[in-house]
Amino acid sequence: MSAVVPFNTVPELFAGLFDRYAGTGRPALSHWDRQSKSWLDLDWDALHASVQNMMGYLYEIGVRPGDRVAILSENRPEWAITDIATQMLGAVNVSLYTSLPATQAGYIVKDSAAKVFIVSTGIQLKKAEAIFDECPELETVVTMSDMRKEHPDFVTGWEEALSSGAKAYKARETEIMLLAGKTTPDNVSALIYTSGTTGNPKGVRLTHANFCSNVRAALDRVPFDETDHHLSFLPLCHSFERMAGFLCVLACGARITYAQSVDTVNRDLMSVHPTVMISVPRLFERIYNVIAKSVNEGSSLKRRIFDWSVASGKQYVQAEANGGANPYIRWKKQMADKLVFAKLHEKLGGRLRFAVSGGAALPAAVGEFFQAAGVTIVEGYGLTETSPVLTINPIQAPRYGTVGHVIDHVTVGIMDLESGEIKAQISGEDYPTTLDSEAGEIVAKGPNIMQGYWMNDQATRESIDDNGWYHTGDVGRFECGYLRITDRIKHMIVSKGGKNIYPGPIEELFKTEPLIDQMMVVGEGREFLTALVVVSEDAVQVAGGEEQLAEALKQTFRTYSRSAAGPEKIRDYRLVAEAFSVENDMMTPTLKLRRKAIEQNYADLIDEMYAGIV
């Protein structure tokens, strides 16, 4: 569905939405209130009033167009209020992950030269106070949490800020609102710092044109509408949730409810009953693996019923795609729903129309299972630098294992890794197409490509070539018009024998193994591949004991290696006791493996697997 109002900048979008829903009592945002222990709605009038108050406050303390306002907060209405107020003033949002330690948060606040730093909890306030003196441009810290002790003079409470802002807005409304009208599509809307697996993060400059073009193109392919209700739990500082789960959802008049936390998502789904869900693959993988574990632990009858139901669901999907299911196939699907899939729908809230996945590769087996169960997962692909979406799988004809078709007004090319020649390209206007190509680096052009990196012209030149192509660093190919991602160029393993091996597809195959939670393939400059493995929390219990687990894992790797090409066989592995996580610095905030950090941390285990090799 198209957006419910026309817009070319984020201020135009929200001004249009405020006008459309004024006086209707329609909820815009909802959140969990700990005091009343209930979900509270914020309608468009209340949201508008809070945004005006925050605009007044920011203007009063000197925020003007182009100034940076940093936000360190979980998903909550205050984040949205701050962001919209910042955008309306023509200022720039700089959002940070709440998982960042003070030193990394300080780097971003200082590098962006943020004037204001708005934080959520007491933990985040401590970080802000710790780094304040290191950030010469930073003048004010606003905290959403209660201030139960004395704090430095530069700290202001949220309610105090809104109260003073209300007075300032009333006194200077005309000059404040003039700023919103002066924002142009080419102005920067946000600085989003890439988490990066090595080195300091880079600030990606994304303009209003970048975001707005991407929102409009995404809504042409993903059927959000005014009846939808989204449960938001991916970090809003991530470009995927910011564009899809915030701007897209609100642009079509739908409603957002903020989950209590990432840990409560399962419970919140059954309480909120959303119609759409936007997530990363890991959530879908975990749901799939929990179901697979339950089936494997059950009786042979239970396994047969499950397999029959999944097969019936897939048959129904195939028949519908080919003109419609006959009465017998529809009956089989109805029985499968009653016997197996009804419980899944209940756990997802009972009203889910479809789900959206991004940020990493969704295993084909997981996507096909959910589709058979009646929950189509729409997978997309893109990067922070592309605002972020480049391709989207069509909801009526998804091809799992690929990331779909190129969106409108965007061109994606496949560039030869050696010659730099564009071997194939597809524009959104070519949709649908049946083009096939060989693999190469994925490059892109379009109105969604970033303006560049903040204060880093060299990095910008390295990413956007003289012909205007943005280099994604990903390898992929077109298959019948669908884009398939192979891996990251920098992740490519070159074996001692000179073979080029991409670890991503191998690791993806193991994501649906119930005994394995995480895995990283090792083998750069080595004679063969090995792996570091984190087993699932209940792996010992599922396998029936330590010895049984060891044997089951051996069998899992034997089964894989029997069908793998010689250089891609995994000859050995070691178990890692601690899961790879953001907290131990072995994953980025976007849940990507920090491969070099993991290799350094487990160098002894890796050397052990290659001991005795000459």
Secondary structure as UniProt FT lines:
FT   HELIX           10..21
FT   TURN            22..23
FT   STRAND          27..33
FT   TURN            34..37
FT   STRAND          38..43
FT   HELIX           44..60
FT   TURN            61..62
FT   TURN            65..66
FT   STRAND          68..72
FT   HELIX           77..88
FT   TURN            89..90
FT   STRAND          92..96
FT   TURN            98..99
FT   HELIX           102..111
FT   TURN            112..113
FT   STRAND          116..119
FT   HELIX           122..131
FT   HELIX           132..134
FT   TURN            136..137
FT   STRAND          140..143
FT   TURN            153..154
FT   STRAND          155..157
FT   HELIX           158..182
FT   TURN            185..186
FT   STRAND          188..193
FT   STRAND          203..207
FT   HELIX           208..221
FT   TURN            226..227
FT   STRAND          229..232
FT   TURN            236..237
FT   HELIX           239..240
FT   HELIX           241..248
FT   HELIX           249..251
FT   TURN            252..253
FT   STRAND          255..258
FT   HELIX           262..264
FT   HELIX           265..272
FT   STRAND          276..279
FT   HELIX           281..297
FT   HELIX           300..321
FT   TURN            322..323
FT   HELIX           327..336
FT   HELIX           337..341
FT   HELIX           342..347
FT   TURN            348..349
FT   STRAND          354..357
FT   HELIX           364..372
FT   TURN            373..374
FT   STRAND          376..382
FT   HELIX           384..386
FT   STRAND          389..392
FT   TURN            395..396
FT   TURN            400..401
FT   STRAND          405..406
FT   TURN            408..409
FT   STRAND          411..415
FT   TURN            417..419
FT   STRAND          422..427
FT   HELIX           428..430
FT   STRAND          440..445
FT   TURN            447..448
FT   STRAND          452..453
FT   TURN            454..455
FT   HELIX           457..463
FT   TURN            466..467
FT   STRAND          470..479
FT   TURN            480..481
FT   STRAND          482..488
FT   HELIX           489..491
FT   STRAND          493..494
FT   TURN            496..497
FT   STRAND          500..501
FT   HELIX           503..509
FT   HELIX           510..512
FT   TURN            514..515
FT   STRAND          516..522
FT   TURN            524..525
FT   STRAND          529..535
FT   TURN            537..538
FT   HELIX           539..543
FT   HELIX           546..563
FT   HELIX           566..568
FT   STRAND          570..575
FT   TURN            582..585
FT   TURN            589..590
FT   HELIX           595..601
FT   HELIX           603..609
FT   TURN            610..612
//
